[in-house]
Amino acid sequence: MGGGIKEWPQDERPREKLLNQGAAGLTDAELLALIVRSGDPTTGQSAIDLGRNLIGLGSNLRELGNADIAELTAIKGMGLAKAAGVKAAFTLASRFQARKLERFDRFTSPQQVFDYFHHEYRARSISLHCFWMERIASSDAFRFPRAPSTKASSTPARYSTRPSRNPPPR
């Protein structure tokens, strides 16, 4: 679409679209257009055109969020004020996502655990290995020493079928 956004039909303008349909109904370029607020009169680009150029800066929004001011201002039509607004919006979103648990916050689902820790650990390479060993009754090597007992038992005194709370000494 050519010309400024003010010339567009009202139902296609990003701000009106947001007010009528909600933010989820906007494309990434339209959301960025609301942040940069205006196009570039020297190049004739609309704010949405600038939003599309910003998205083209990286392969995804995360890369755009990690871009520095110099990379943002390298886009024709992006001055310091617009670049600062984009950087501020991504920084604010990052702070919101990284908020710490409050005193009475509780995880009630695995999705909440993922959502909370995903932001902090997504850029790191982490390996987590969990092993769950069931008691193997056929091998004495995997039996745990039994706590001393005064009761008579059919199980030999040095072995127990129950794991100890403390690991055996090495």
N, C-alpha and C positions, 0 to 999 in steps of 0.2 A: 504494500500500500504506500503510495507516495504522499508527500506533504506531511504536515504536522499532525499529531494525534488529535488535536482539537478539531480538525476537519473530518475526522472519521465519524461514523454513526455512533451514537452514545452507547449502544449495547456491545460495541467492539473495543471501547476504550478500557485500558487496564483498571483504572480506579473505579469506574462505574461497574465494570465486570466483577471486581472484588466486592463491592458493596451489594450487588444483586445476587451473586452466585457463591460468594465466600472465596477465601484465598486458595482453597483446594482446586477451584475451577480455573486457575490461571496457570499458564506455562511458566517455566523458569525464566524465560526472556521477559515475560510480562511482569513477573515479580521484581526482576532486576530493573526494569523500566521504572517501576514505582520508587525504587531506591535512588536511581540516578536523576529522576524527576524531569529531565528535559533532554531533548536531542542536541545535535550539533548543527547550528545554522550554517557554518562554513562548508560542511560536507553534505548538508541536506539530510542527514540521518535522523531518524526519529529515536526516541528513548528506547523503543523496542529493538530497533536496529543495533543500538549500542549494547543492549542486553544480549542479543544474539552474538555480537562480536566478543563480549565478555565470556560467554559460554564456550566460544571457539578457542579461547585462550588455553584451555586444558581439555583433557578427555572427560572430566566430570566436575561437579560442583566442589568436591573436596579440593581438587587442584586449584580451582579458582579461589577458594577460601584461603589457601596457603600462599597465593601470589602476593608479592610485595607491591608497594606503591609504584615502584619503577616499572614493573611489569604491567600494571594496570594503566599507567599513563602512557605506555607505549602504544596503546590502541588509539587510533585517530579519533578525536572527539572526546576523549576522556582526559579531563584536566585534573588538577590536584583535588579540587573540592569533590568531584564525582568519585574519584578513586578513594578518597578518605571516607566517603559515605558507604561505599561498597565494603571497604575493609572493616569499618565500624560495625556494619550489619553482620558480617561473618564472625567477627570477634564476639559480639553479643550472643549470637546463636551458639557459639562454642562454649561460652560461659554458662549459658542456660543448660546446655546438654551435660556439662561437666559438674553440675551442682552436686553438692554432697548430701548425703542422707541427713534428714533432720531427726531430732530426738525420737519421735514416735513413728517415723516411717517404717513400714514393714514390706518385705517382698511377699506377695501372695500368689505369684505365678512364675514359672521359668522365664516367660517373656519379659517380666519386669527386671529380673536379674540380668538378662541379656541387654536390655535397653540401658540399664544403669552402667554396666561395665564395658559395653561395646565401644562407646566413645573414647574411653580412656585407653583401651588396649587394641583398638583396631589397626593402628599403624605399627604395632610391635609384632615381632614374630615370637610366638610363645608356644611351647610344647608342654602339654600336661599329660602325664602318664599316670593312670590310676590302676592299681592292681588290687583285686579282691581275692584273697586266698581263703578258700573254705578249708576246714579242718580235714586233713587226710588221715583217716583212721588206720590205714594199713601200714603206715610208716612211722616209726618212733622218731625219725628226724623232724617231723612236723608237729610233734606233740609238745605241749607246754607243761612246765613243771607245775605240780599241784601245790596249792597252799597247804601248809601243815594243818592237819585235822586230828582231833582227838577221837573221832568216831571210827569205828571199824568199818571197813569197806571192802568190797570184792575187787576193786580196782587197785593195782599196786600203788604204794604210797608216793613213789617218785613221778608218776604220770597222772594226768587228769584229762578228761575228755572236754574240759572247758578251757578256753583261752584265758590266760592271766591278764590282768589289767596292766601289769608292768612287763615289758619284754624280758626274756631271760638274760642274765649277764653274759657277756662275750668272753 
